[in-house]
Amino acid sequence: INAEYGPDPPQGLRVEYNTEPVLGLDIVQPRFSWYLFDVRKAISQTAYQILVSKFNSVISGDVWDSGVVRSSQSTFIQFAGLPLESDTSYFWKVRWWDTEGKVSNYSSVAQFDIGLFESDWKADWIGGHNMLRTTFYLPSSALRARAYIVGLGYSELYINGQKIGRELLNPGWTAYPSRVLYTTHDITPVLRVGENVVGVLLGNGWYHLGWNGTKSLLLQLS
């Protein structure tokens, strides 16, 4: 405990079970969780306040300010602010009050991204080949860039010769005719001013063995 300012701030901030970076959420009311560390006996949370902002400084809750909520709950607090926009980054922090009425400093700022809702997909399915390649031109440095990808049966994404993400055999198995999973990547660090090269490796996987599907790719950059 900080004797002057109150208890230690919340730790382990999570959105929908995930620690940051939380990319590609496609729900409109995500749930927030955190945990507390305090060495004092018989001390618990009596209230909390969450701020959500479009700005990483989170000076105010311009997207959501929960206000001071009298509650001991610190898991699965449902978002109740302004409508969240697709393909957008948000930042949040939280503080808490203890049973002695002392308030902590705010936690470190955490980030989460809303992915693409179904109506926001503009790309078309392509495929039929093991390797696909294209280029695009950036006139200036990218401030924020995301890649949304579905590669059936499996796919690996490369940009400017660098493999994007650590996943293997991605995406996971689903009932493909009714549901497929997409992955969101933060590609900001690998982009460069001028020409950029995008490549995708496609493999068959269970999509071919179980459903006799043809290798296909849906890729949207933003």
C-alpha angles and dihedrals in degrees: 000000000000104000094206102042105026134248124352115276122259118279138199096040112198137181116203091346092308130115117214139318086058105179132178104014108173100189124098098217108040120185125239128213138175140164133230131223119201129152095202120103123247093009120139141157116278099172143003141194125207125197122194122187143167088228122077091223090064092203089159139006096257090158098032135354107180091195118218105321116196101223142114090217115119101163132073098003103175120230112248105174138099116327111283116236125225120250091020135127121226132188130207145178137180140203133192143209122224132214090269091058094251119140126215128224114262118276123251112284116266128195136219131178128214109221129206122309114216094261091053097065107109099165123097128225115260132168147103094141136087093228129034126185138180140156136221135185128236115199092196141007116297116241093193129003132174134185119208111194141178114178118179126239093358132334144188121200124213128184121187089348095306123116110237117221132359097253122125126198090012133207106042124241118280139156088279101199090061106024139020130176126234129202127219121213130188101227098170095109096052099049121096137192110269126016120009124190122216122194132176129192115208129198133183106237123155090327088072099033098047102029102021087235124170119238107270138176135204111184128168125178122200 
